[in-house]
Amino acid sequence: MSRILPPITVNINQWAENMRRYLGRALDQLGFKETYSSASENGVMLWDNALGYPVVSKNGEWRQVVLEDGQYAGGVTTDQTAASINTAYALTYTSSIADGIANGTPASRLVFEEAGQYMVSFSAQIASTSSSTVNFWFWPRVNGTDVTGSTMKNALHSNGSVLVVSRSAIFEFSAGDYLEAMWAVDSTSGFLDATAATAFAPAAPASTIAITRLHG
């Protein structure tokens, strides 16, 4: 929106009406961030048209004001089994919310449209049909690389055992990065259990993931 004031005219009443209309528009809209816009004073908010979001000046720099976009919620609603032991498999989620994060190719990849810090919350319902100990591993993989020091390990020790494991962590992503949730098990008796609904309780997914953008 142009921030040029209406020029003064001979007809002062007409100029006042033009000014009233201008202020009615200007007060409802942010000014555009230009190349000459200065962040030297804290608290100035502008619209960055090139990047498509508002920014505010803080400590001499323009900081993004995070909008609602950047959310994902998904679940795995069928049992997940491992064809081979001690082998990494990626989980594929079906989204119930997808705003700025979407399933890519392959669909196990969750692709981020915008850079920023994101809170990722993961859960899995593990089960076993063995009376022996069965070990499970879960970890995130970003852009095809396992995240160092991120693995969760748990074990079941009896036939029919079921347990939910979960963790939340903050990740830094660039635009176009993708995240995968990986898992492995040391016995094919272990699997991720999607429990059917009962007369008194809804179904339980084999795994869930929820992602929320914290800031840019």
Solvent accessible surface area in square Angstrom, and as a share of the most:
residue,aa,sasa,rsa
1,M,59,0.26
2,S,73,0.47
3,R,100,0.37
4,I,144,0.73
5,L,105,0.52
6,P,24,0.15
7,P,104,0.66
8,I,137,0.70
9,T,58,0.34
10,V,160,0.92
11,N,87,0.45
12,I,106,0.54
13,N,118,0.61
14,Q,82,0.36
15,W,57,0.20
16,A,50,0.39
17,E,52,0.23
18,N,47,0.24
19,M,34,0.15
20,R,148,0.54
21,R,132,0.48
22,Y,16,0.06
23,L,77,0.38
24,G,43,0.41
25,R,134,0.49
26,A,8,0.06
27,L,145,0.72
28,D,122,0.63
29,Q,97,0.43
30,L,62,0.31
31,G,11,0.11
32,F,75,0.31
33,K,64,0.27
34,E,76,0.34
35,T,145,0.84
36,Y,178,0.68
37,S,26,0.17
38,S,69,0.45
39,A,10,0.08
40,S,99,0.64
41,E,124,0.55
42,N,93,0.47
43,G,58,0.56
44,V,54,0.31
45,M,88,0.39
46,L,28,0.14
47,W,73,0.26
48,D,15,0.08
49,N,96,0.49
50,A,98,0.76
51,L,112,0.56
52,G,39,0.38
53,Y,34,0.13
54,P,10,0.07
55,V,6,0.04
56,V,38,0.22
57,S,2,0.01
58,K,97,0.41
59,N,119,0.61
60,G,53,0.51
61,E,90,0.40
62,W,53,0.19
63,R,98,0.36
64,Q,41,0.18
65,V,45,0.26
66,V,43,0.25
67,L,79,0.39
68,E,137,0.61
69,D,43,0.22
70,G,3,0.02
71,Q,52,0.23
72,Y,4,0.01
73,A,24,0.19
74,G,9,0.09
75,G,14,0.14
76,V,8,0.05
77,T,104,0.60
78,T,87,0.51
79,D,72,0.38
80,Q,45,0.20
81,T,98,0.57
82,A,7,0.06
83,A,93,0.72
84,S,55,0.36
85,I,84,0.42
86,N,99,0.51
87,T,53,0.31
88,A,43,0.33
89,Y,62,0.24
90,A,39,0.30
91,L,0,0.00
92,T,67,0.39
93,Y,7,0.03
94,T,103,0.60
95,S,47,0.30
96,S,96,0.62
97,I,88,0.45
98,A,57,0.44
99,D,58,0.30
100,G,16,0.16
101,I,2,0.01
102,A,48,0.37
103,N,52,0.27
104,G,24,0.23
105,T,123,0.71
106,P,73,0.46
107,A,46,0.36
108,S,11,0.07
109,R,78,0.29
110,L,3,0.01
111,V,48,0.28
112,F,0,0.00
113,E,115,0.51
114,E,50,0.22
115,A,49,0.38
116,G,1,0.01
117,Q,56,0.25
118,Y,1,0.00
119,M,66,0.30
120,V,11,0.06
121,S,38,0.25
122,F,25,0.11
123,S,25,0.16
124,A,1,0.01
125,Q,23,0.10
126,I,0,0.00
127,A,3,0.03
128,S,2,0.01
129,T,86,0.50
130,S,21,0.14
131,S,90,0.58
132,S,72,0.46
133,T,68,0.40
134,V,1,0.00
135,N,32,0.16
136,F,0,0.00
137,W,67,0.23
138,F,2,0.01
139,W,37,0.13
140,P,21,0.13
141,R,56,0.20
142,V,30,0.17
143,N,72,0.37
144,G,45,0.43
145,T,92,0.54
146,D,69,0.36
147,V,49,0.28
148,T,134,0.78
149,G,82,0.79
150,S,19,0.12
151,T,66,0.38
152,M,25,0.11
153,K,122,0.52
154,N,55,0.28
155,A,23,0.18
156,L,10,0.05
157,H,119,0.53
158,S,56,0.36
159,N,100,0.51
160,G,58,0.55
161,S,27,0.17
162,V,80,0.46
163,L,74,0.37
164,V,87,0.50
165,V,11,0.06
166,S,75,0.49
167,R,112,0.41
168,S,66,0.43
169,A,39,0.30
170,I,97,0.49
171,F,31,0.13
172,E,118,0.53
173,F,4,0.02
174,S,64,0.41
175,A,66,0.51
176,G,50,0.48
177,D,24,0.13
178,Y,34,0.13
179,L,3,0.01
180,E,17,0.08
181,A,10,0.08
182,M,7,0.03
183,W,4,0.01
184,A,7,0.05
185,V,0,0.00
186,D,41,0.21
187,S,30,0.19
188,T,84,0.49
189,S,32,0.21
190,G,0,0.00
191,F,37,0.15
192,L,0,0.00
193,D,24,0.12
194,A,23,0.18
195,T,58,0.34
196,A,78,0.60
197,A,65,0.51
198,T,69,0.40
199,A,116,0.90
200,F,178,0.74
201,A,38,0.30
202,P,121,0.76
203,A,63,0.49
204,A,33,0.26
205,P,50,0.32
206,A,0,0.00
207,S,1,0.01
208,T,48,0.28
209,I,6,0.03
210,A,47,0.37
211,I,2,0.01
212,T,67,0.39
213,R,16,0.06
214,L,76,0.38
215,H,78,0.35
216,G,45,0.43
